[in-house]
Amino acid sequence: MKLLDCILDYQERFNRKACQVSTNYKYLETFKVNFCLTDLHHLFGLHKITRDYASQTKPAIQAGVFILEDFRNILLYNDVIERISLYEFIGDIFYFKITSCCIVAKDLSKNTMKLDVIFFEDKNKRSAVLGLRRDKSGVFKPVTLHFTSAKKYAKVRKTDVKEMKWL
């Protein structure tokens, strides 16, 4: 998917919407995930290639002013392309319910991003990861989308997602 297509799709399916997730983990039986269009700026890693704010990149992309290929000489360009390729993983989780496990981050030994919930799916030797962080009001927001080593979560306790309901 191209960057503009991802933004338009996210705007239609996720922006300003909330999803309630129910798990079999007794300390986090249900939680709410809020989605905002500006989430994509960090999920795709655009902050790694531009100094523009999330609120600036969205209209620039839609106007055709922000062209991803213009940044291909920047070292982290390929990381951004890889993250954009993971966009459909978000829909797989919240619409198609393909990923049934999430990890509660208290079990992670190294949690430098301070993630609270992690959805992941193994793809060969790597895992696609969507990380959520709880804000001060107790609502979860997507904060990272990337590939990591499949071994990273191999021995970590997982919990099943029982239900996802759009609010």
C-alpha positions as CSV (number, residue, x, y, z in Angstrom):
1,M,0.0,0.0,0.0
2,K,1.2,3.5,-0.7
3,L,1.4,6.1,2.0
4,L,-1.6,8.1,0.8
5,D,-3.7,4.9,0.5
6,C,-2.8,4.0,4.1
7,I,-3.8,7.4,5.4
8,L,-7.1,7.4,3.6
9,D,-7.9,3.9,4.8
10,Y,-6.9,4.7,8.4
11,Q,-9.0,7.8,8.2
12,E,-12.0,5.8,7.1
13,R,-11.6,2.7,9.3
14,F,-9.9,3.9,12.5
15,N,-9.7,7.7,12.9
16,R,-11.7,8.9,16.0
17,K,-12.9,5.4,16.7
18,A,-12.5,3.2,19.7
19,C,-12.3,-0.5,20.1
20,Q,-12.9,-2.5,23.3
21,V,-10.7,-5.5,23.7
22,S,-11.5,-8.4,26.1
23,T,-8.8,-10.8,27.2
24,N,-8.5,-13.8,29.5
25,Y,-5.9,-12.0,31.6
26,K,-7.6,-11.2,35.0
27,Y,-5.7,-7.9,35.6
28,L,-6.6,-6.6,32.1
29,E,-9.9,-8.2,31.3
30,T,-11.1,-5.3,29.1
31,F,-9.4,-2.2,27.8
32,K,-10.3,0.5,25.3
33,V,-8.1,1.5,22.4
34,N,-8.5,4.9,20.8
35,F,-7.3,5.7,17.3
36,C,-6.3,9.1,15.9
37,L,-5.0,9.9,12.4
38,T,-1.9,11.5,13.8
39,D,-0.9,8.0,15.2
40,L,0.3,7.0,11.8
41,H,3.2,9.6,11.9
42,H,4.9,7.6,14.7
43,L,3.6,4.1,13.7
44,F,5.2,4.6,10.3
45,G,8.4,6.2,11.7
46,L,7.9,9.4,9.8
47,H,9.5,11.3,12.7
48,K,12.7,9.5,11.8
49,I,12.9,11.2,8.4
50,T,11.3,14.6,8.9
51,R,11.1,17.3,11.5
52,D,7.5,18.0,10.7
53,Y,4.8,17.3,13.3
54,A,2.2,14.6,12.7
55,S,-0.5,17.3,12.2
56,Q,1.7,18.8,9.4
57,T,2.5,15.6,7.5
58,K,-1.0,14.4,7.0
59,P,-2.2,17.4,5.0
60,A,1.2,17.6,3.2
61,I,0.8,13.9,2.1
62,Q,-2.8,14.5,1.0
63,A,-1.8,17.6,-1.0
64,G,1.0,15.7,-2.7
65,V,3.7,17.9,-1.2
66,F,5.2,15.3,1.2
67,I,6.6,12.7,-1.2
68,L,8.2,9.7,0.5
69,E,10.7,9.0,-2.3
70,D,12.2,12.5,-1.6
71,F,13.6,11.0,1.6
72,R,15.2,7.9,0.2
73,N,18.8,9.2,0.8
74,I,18.1,9.3,4.6
75,L,19.5,6.4,6.5
76,L,16.2,5.4,8.1
77,Y,14.1,5.6,4.9
78,N,14.0,1.7,4.5
79,D,12.7,1.4,8.1
80,V,9.8,3.7,7.2
81,I,9.0,1.7,4.1
82,E,9.1,-1.5,6.1
83,R,6.7,0.0,8.7
84,I,4.3,1.1,6.0
85,S,4.3,-2.4,4.6
86,L,3.0,-3.5,8.0
87,Y,-0.1,-1.2,7.9
88,E,-2.5,-4.1,7.1
89,F,-1.4,-5.8,10.3
90,I,-3.5,-3.2,12.2
91,G,-6.6,-4.2,10.3
92,D,-5.7,-7.9,10.8
93,I,-5.8,-7.3,14.6
94,F,-8.8,-5.1,15.0
95,Y,-11.1,-6.1,12.1
96,F,-10.2,-9.6,11.0
97,K,-9.1,-10.8,14.4
98,I,-6.3,-12.8,12.9
99,T,-3.9,-12.2,15.8
100,S,-5.3,-13.8,18.9
101,C,-2.5,-13.3,21.4
102,C,-1.2,-10.2,23.0
103,I,1.5,-9.8,25.6
104,V,1.1,-7.8,28.7
105,A,4.3,-5.8,28.9
106,K,4.9,-6.4,32.6
107,D,6.4,-9.7,31.6
108,L,9.0,-8.2,29.3
109,S,12.5,-7.9,30.7
110,K,13.4,-5.1,28.3
111,N,10.6,-2.6,27.7
112,T,12.4,0.6,26.7
113,M,9.3,2.0,25.0
114,K,7.2,1.4,28.1
115,L,4.5,-0.5,26.2
116,D,1.6,-1.9,28.1
117,V,0.1,-4.3,25.5
118,I,1.8,-5.8,22.5
119,F,0.1,-7.6,19.6
120,F,2.4,-9.7,17.5
121,E,2.4,-12.2,14.7
122,D,5.3,-14.4,13.7
123,K,6.4,-14.1,10.1
124,N,9.3,-16.5,9.4
125,K,12.2,-15.4,11.6
126,R,10.7,-12.0,12.5
127,S,7.6,-10.9,14.3
128,A,5.3,-8.0,13.3
129,V,4.6,-5.9,16.4
130,L,1.9,-3.4,17.3
131,G,2.6,-1.8,20.6
132,L,0.0,0.0,22.7
133,R,0.6,2.4,25.6
134,R,-1.9,3.4,28.3
135,D,-2.4,7.2,28.7
136,K,-3.2,9.0,31.9
137,S,-6.9,8.5,31.4
138,G,-6.4,4.7,31.2
139,V,-7.1,4.5,27.5
140,F,-4.7,2.6,25.2
141,K,-3.2,4.1,22.0
142,P,-1.1,2.6,19.3
143,V,2.5,3.9,19.6
144,T,4.7,1.6,17.6
145,L,4.5,-0.7,14.5
146,H,7.6,-2.6,13.5
147,F,9.4,-5.9,12.8
148,T,11.5,-7.5,15.5
149,S,13.2,-10.9,16.1
150,A,10.7,-13.7,16.6
151,K,12.8,-15.0,19.4
152,K,12.1,-11.9,21.5
153,Y,8.6,-13.0,22.5
154,A,9.1,-16.8,22.3
155,K,9.3,-17.4,26.0
156,V,7.0,-14.5,27.2
157,R,3.6,-15.3,28.7
158,K,0.8,-14.5,26.3
159,T,-2.9,-14.0,26.7
160,D,-5.8,-14.7,24.4
161,V,-8.0,-12.0,23.0
162,K,-11.6,-13.2,23.7
163,E,-13.5,-10.4,21.9
164,M,-13.1,-7.1,20.1
165,K,-16.0,-4.7,19.9
166,W,-16.1,-1.4,18.1
167,L,-17.6,1.3,20.2
